[in-house]
Amino acid sequence: MQHISCKALIQHGSFINGSWQLHDNRFDVINPANQEVLAQVATATAADAEQAVLSAELAFAAWAAQPAAKRAEILQRWYQLIMQHQDDLARLLTLEQGKPLAEAKGEIAYGASYIQWFAEEAKRLYGDTIPAPSADKRIIVQRQPVGVVAAITPWNFPNAMIARKAAAALAAGCTFVVKPAQQTPLSALALAELADQAGIPAGVFNVVAGTDAKGIGEVLTRHEKVAKFSFTGSTAVGKQLLKQCADGVKRVSMELGGNAPFIVFDDADIDAAVQGLMLAKFRNAGQTCVCANRILVQRSVYQSFADKLAITMTQLTVADGLADGSQIGPLIDDKAVAKVTQLQQSALDQGATLLLGGGCHSAGKQFFQPTLISDVNADMAISKEEIFGPVAALMAFDTEQEAIELANNTEYGLAAYFYSRDIGRVFRVAQALQFGMVGINEGAISNAAAPFGGVKQSGYGREGSHYGLDDYTDIKYLCLGGL
């Protein structure tokens, strides 16, 4: 922490109505690389969450009334400040989350790109005029901000998941309250500091950091002044939050769990497919919602692909995220290590073959070796659940139709990937895959210009792109008569 040059980015309490809230009760923020205490943050309560919601409600009318160009100008300043402090923000992120510093810098730029994108989109929140059924009428359609937006975000992308939601909400004219994951509050609080410096008015952007997930979540999902709720996290938690939002008939967007297939056809560029898989599988030590979870390889190229993948995986550097050359950092906590270990062992017990890795790494107790398993089948738990760790599980298939059926054989539908050089197959498979996002000959698919989101039990709603404002606006129809 002493190497963070801008000390104002290190905050120790929630940011509500333009001021920092400090309490005597505090919780520890732990560095997952070495289990040392990084900081102690004041524990916000459900009452603090309610204060944040009421502050956002009071600030809403004035913020919504700002010209779109003014909101855009303020968001652009926020973007510029984030990029100006990219190195400090990345170091803070690596310390609390664990990912390699190079990836953390990438996340800061990625999150900031959404703020820049929606600063521009704020000025393009267009309506419509529609031909009326008679000459004395006019039909006008406007899009207006929904009101107070509440959000709960995960620990795996503690900067970008907030930036993605807040940027769209603020651009549309909404005010915003977010509860970050208790493992990674420091990145959220640093964003709040820069929002304040950028001139975002008091009450427009609020961060509630605390350990009472249930109590704070109840406020953010049930409070009558919250018009919309947005969540990124597990499907199980998302279902509970949806139930809580239902009583208030709130607008909801959900970005939930994934079980991404990564398909390699026999006509693929195998070397490119290996490199694409390295991106899709091992970023953030496999702790991403769009991570390749099931690797389906056509039998005729199965061995060749497995051999090349194994060689490439042995070149990965496992180390503290701040160490030079680190490519695989720690898993977030002991529970994550236990889950990855259990899924791997379950697969081996049911007949899978361990080709590489297979246990904790000497770098520390929360570091897991890059692991390669072959002979996996669709009935194994490792094929049905998110692994959320650096374990690649290979499964063979024979035909294109079999690959499609295996890929779609999941309750999830967030992301999918496939490699093929057959143009007909590209269109057939892309159409048949039941997922919200499909990477074709590409392992890194997310960017601000594209709509991010899933189908089935991976949720609904889209973040990014010009569709990203839809979830933060209401459509109002005006009928002008007597003309």
FENHU-V31196 format. One record per run of one state. SS is the DSSP state (helix for helix, strand for strand, loop for the rest). FROM is the first residue (numbers start at 1). LEN is the number of residues. If there is no record, write none. Layout:
SS_FROM_LEN ; SS_FROM_LEN
This chain:
loop_1_6 ; helix_7_3 ; loop_10_4 ; strand_14_3 ; loop_17_2 ; strand_19_3 ; loop_22_4 ; strand_26_5 ; loop_31_6 ; strand_37_6 ; loop_43_3 ; helix_46_20 ; loop_66_2 ; helix_68_17 ; loop_85_1 ; helix_86_12 ; loop_98_3 ; helix_101_24 ; loop_125_3 ; strand_128_3 ; loop_131_7 ; strand_138_8 ; loop_146_2 ; strand_148_5 ; loop_153_7 ; helix_160_13 ; loop_173_2 ; strand_175_5 ; loop_180_2 ; helix_182_17 ; loop_199_6 ; strand_205_3 ; loop_208_5 ; helix_213_10 ; loop_223_3 ; strand_226_7 ; loop_233_2 ; helix_235_12 ; loop_247_4 ; strand_251_5 ; loop_256_4 ; strand_260_5 ; loop_265_5 ; helix_270_17 ; loop_287_5 ; strand_292_7 ; helix_299_15 ; loop_314_4 ; strand_318_1 ; loop_319_9 ; strand_328_1 ; loop_329_5 ; helix_334_16 ; loop_350_3 ; strand_353_4 ; loop_357_3 ; strand_360_1 ; loop_361_7 ; strand_368_1 ; loop_369_2 ; strand_371_4 ; loop_375_6 ; helix_381_4 ; loop_385_6 ; strand_391_7 ; loop_398_2 ; helix_400_9 ; loop_409_3 ; strand_412_2 ; loop_414_1 ; strand_415_5 ; loop_420_3 ; helix_423_10 ; loop_433_4 ; strand_437_4 ; loop_441_11 ; strand_452_1 ; loop_453_2 ; strand_455_2 ; loop_457_2 ; strand_459_2 ; loop_461_2 ; strand_463_1 ; loop_464_2 ; helix_466_7 ; strand_473_8 ; loop_481_3
